[in-house]
Amino acid sequence: MKWQALVDNRQRFFWVLQIAGWIGYALVNYIGSKVFEMRDIYVFVIVLNAYAGCLMTVPLRYLYRKVWNAKPLLLIFVVFSTSYLTGTLWSVVQKFNMWEIYRHGYRPEEWYYYLQQGLDSVYIILCWSGLYFGIKYYQLLQSERQKALKANTMAHEAQLKMLRYQLNPHFLFNTLNAISTLVLVEENKDANQMVSRLSDFLRYTLNTDPIKKVPLEQELHALKLYLNIEKVRFDERLEVAFDITEEAKQALVPSLIMQPLIENSIKYAIAHMASGGKIEIRAQVFANELLLEVCDNGPGASIENGQLSNVQGVGIANTQDRLRTLYENNYSFVLAHNTPSGLKVNIRVPFEKAEK
């Protein structure tokens, strides 16, 4: 995190690299002086040369920033010409330091001797320029990548919110229709109970972030709130059984991911059975994956290639879309015939343990 903060602060990052780079240059020259057995006074020459190079390359940074968006040919001309001029000037400074300090005030016969053999210095300044542009382009690439990731994340979250909020009007329509029916047949007590339990369920959904995952234990609490609403309608005709392991309760799942599956079982199975029916909800962790299963003993449905052939409503399609958006290809959603009758929904997602 500290390194990333340093990279993000471009001003500080430049000075860290600038100083570290010229210290490295000085160390390489110092090691070279030991190989060639130079006198100890040469250390001062090395330090002065590195210091001069550090100071003389700073203006290049501001020049390059001004011509950054110039045409390629102009940019190349500026880089090579300024690198040549800066390298030549630095070469003069290096010769001056060498002759004044190491050779005790030596003066060449002609002034243009100061300008000779300066290609090594020009090459080093060109390398500095290449590193500057390389690091600059890398920073821009990282910045654009972060922007793209941020835009993708925002679109991802918007899609999740849309899918998650789609559940509420769908569920509300069915529940309010049931309340209306109870009122029409003058079962006011049951209607009042359903309204009260509906308010508890809606309070939970409004307090839950549609983007964040929740522990399965919390999701089961929401399911029980929903089932309490439905039990007002079906009373003894609706039987629910839970088989949840302790480890699975700590797994993170998308909020209300199982509610539309239960709703489908009630709408297309339990509601069509005169004697009522049973819904089983199972969850376990196996091989670092969370396995969820919702079964009913209703009349079943027509299934082709693990999918319903005559899909109605948005419940199952919505659940699949949310899983695809959250887990991409790292999940499975399979519909199968239950034994001896009914429909079974199997969901497999990566196991993520909730933090306590």
Secondary structure, 3 states (H helix, E strand, C coil): CHHHHHHHCHHHHHHHHHHHHHHHHHHHHHHHHHHCCCCCCHHHHHHHHHHHHHHHHHHHHHHHHHCCCCCHHHHHHHHHHHHHHHHHHHHHHHHHHHHHHHCCCCCCCCHHHHHCCCHHHHHHHHHHHHHHHHHHHHHHHHHHHHHHHHHHHHHHHHHHHHHHHHHHHHHHHHHHHHHHHHHHCCCHHHHHHHHHHHHHHHHHHHHCCCCCEEEHHHHHHHHHHHHHHHHHHHHHHEEEEEEECHHHHCEEEECCCCHHHHHHHHHHCHHHCCCCEEEEEEEEEECCEEEEEEEECCCCCCEECCEECCCCCCHHHHHHHHHHHHHCCCCEEEEEECCCCCEEEEEEEECCECCC
